[in-house]
Amino acid sequence: MKKLFGTLFLSSALVLTACGNETEEAHDEHSDHEHDEVAGLDVELTTPETTEAGEEVEFVAHVTSNDEDVNDADKVVFEVLKDDESLDHIDGEFDENGKYKIKYTFEESGTYEVISHVDANGLHTMPKNEVVVE
């Protein structure tokens, strides 16, 4: 009977040791992935601070990920709002070096918000600027 318990005890110890090694190996594999760089998404939105009604201006969204230009964004849309009312949604056109642009003319004076909606690398960001039209 003692031999049976001894054998069971020894077998259990071996199984637990093997499980412990698998856990360490899985942890080591996971640790290797912790050093992989996570893709970020940054957008620098450039608009004029002020302009005149009827004057054409340019909006530019410079899209980068980990300080590198993103030339294949899934979506870049410029939204123009006045008094929280959405007036326009215009697709940005890729220019070069991560820059997406449009030309726009404000018809009336007032204070507007311009938001660039950008989807790239599975992420979404929407920086906004204020434009005063005189």
C-alpha positions as CSV (number, residue, x, y, z in Angstrom):
1,M,0.0,0.0,0.0
2,K,2.9,2.3,0.8
3,K,4.4,1.6,-2.6
4,L,1.1,2.5,-4.3
5,F,0.9,5.8,-2.5
6,G,4.6,6.5,-3.2
7,T,4.1,5.8,-6.9
8,L,1.0,8.0,-7.0
9,F,2.8,10.8,-5.2
10,L,5.8,10.6,-7.5
11,S,3.5,10.5,-10.6
12,S,1.6,13.6,-9.3
13,A,4.8,15.4,-8.7
14,L,6.1,14.7,-12.2
15,V,2.8,15.9,-13.8
16,L,2.8,19.1,-11.7
17,T,6.4,19.8,-12.7
18,A,5.6,19.3,-16.4
19,C,2.6,21.7,-16.1
20,G,4.8,24.2,-14.4
21,N,7.3,24.1,-17.2
22,E,4.6,24.6,-19.8
23,T,3.3,27.7,-17.9
24,E,6.9,29.1,-17.9
25,E,7.3,28.5,-21.6
26,A,4.0,30.1,-22.4
27,H,5.0,33.1,-20.2
28,D,8.3,33.4,-21.9
29,E,6.6,33.4,-25.3
30,H,4.2,36.1,-24.1
31,S,7.1,38.1,-22.7
32,D,8.7,38.2,-26.2
33,H,5.5,39.8,-27.6
34,E,5.6,42.5,-24.9
35,H,8.5,44.1,-26.7
36,D,6.7,44.3,-30.0
37,E,5.8,47.9,-30.9
38,V,2.1,48.9,-30.6
39,A,0.9,50.8,-33.6
40,G,-0.3,54.3,-32.7
41,L,-2.2,56.8,-34.8
42,D,-1.5,60.5,-34.8
43,V,-3.1,63.2,-36.9
44,E,-1.9,66.8,-37.1
45,L,-4.8,68.8,-38.5
46,T,-3.8,72.1,-40.2
47,T,-6.5,74.7,-40.9
48,P,-6.4,78.5,-41.0
49,E,-7.2,80.2,-37.7
50,T,-9.0,82.9,-39.5
51,T,-10.2,83.5,-43.1
52,E,-12.6,85.6,-45.1
53,A,-16.0,84.4,-46.3
54,G,-15.8,83.4,-50.0
55,E,-12.0,82.7,-49.8
56,E,-10.7,79.2,-50.6
57,V,-8.6,77.6,-47.9
58,E,-6.9,74.3,-47.5
59,F,-7.3,71.7,-44.7
60,V,-4.5,69.2,-44.3
61,A,-4.5,66.0,-42.1
62,H,-0.9,64.7,-41.7
63,V,-1.4,61.1,-40.6
64,T,1.5,59.2,-38.9
65,S,1.9,56.0,-37.0
66,N,5.0,55.6,-34.7
67,D,6.5,58.7,-36.4
68,E,6.1,57.2,-39.9
69,D,3.8,58.6,-42.6
70,V,0.6,56.6,-43.2
71,N,0.0,56.7,-47.0
72,D,-2.7,54.1,-47.0
73,A,-5.3,55.3,-44.4
74,D,-8.6,53.6,-44.6
75,K,-10.6,56.8,-44.4
76,V,-9.8,60.5,-44.0
77,V,-13.0,62.7,-44.0
78,F,-13.1,66.4,-43.1
79,E,-16.3,67.5,-41.3
80,V,-17.3,71.2,-41.1
81,L,-19.6,72.2,-38.3
82,K,-21.2,75.5,-37.2
83,D,-23.1,75.8,-33.9
84,D,-22.8,72.0,-33.5
85,E,-24.6,71.4,-36.8
86,S,-22.7,69.3,-39.3
87,L,-22.6,71.2,-42.7
88,D,-20.3,69.1,-44.8
89,H,-18.4,65.8,-44.9
90,I,-15.7,65.8,-47.6
91,D,-13.3,62.9,-48.4
92,G,-9.7,63.9,-48.1
93,E,-7.4,63.3,-51.1
94,F,-4.0,61.7,-50.5
95,D,-1.3,64.1,-51.6
96,E,2.1,62.7,-50.3
97,N,4.1,61.9,-47.2
98,G,1.0,61.0,-45.1
99,K,-0.9,64.2,-46.0
100,Y,-4.5,64.2,-47.0
101,K,-6.0,67.5,-48.2
102,I,-9.1,69.3,-49.4
103,K,-9.9,72.9,-50.6
104,Y,-12.9,74.5,-48.9
105,T,-14.7,77.8,-49.1
106,F,-16.7,79.2,-46.2
107,E,-19.7,81.0,-47.5
108,E,-20.7,82.9,-44.4
109,S,-19.0,84.6,-41.5
110,G,-19.0,82.9,-38.1
111,T,-17.1,80.4,-36.0
112,Y,-16.7,76.9,-37.4
113,E,-15.2,73.7,-36.2
114,V,-13.3,71.4,-38.6
115,I,-12.9,67.8,-37.6
116,S,-10.8,65.2,-39.4
117,H,-12.1,61.7,-39.0
118,V,-9.2,59.3,-39.7
119,D,-9.3,55.5,-39.7
120,A,-5.9,53.7,-40.1
121,N,-4.2,50.6,-38.6
122,G,-7.5,49.6,-37.1
123,L,-7.7,52.8,-35.0
124,H,-9.8,56.0,-35.2
125,T,-9.0,59.5,-34.2
126,M,-10.7,62.8,-34.8
127,P,-8.8,66.0,-34.0
128,K,-10.6,69.3,-34.4
129,N,-9.7,72.9,-35.0
130,E,-11.6,76.1,-34.8
131,V,-11.8,78.5,-37.8
132,V,-13.1,82.1,-37.5
133,V,-14.6,83.4,-40.7
134,E,-14.9,87.2,-41.1
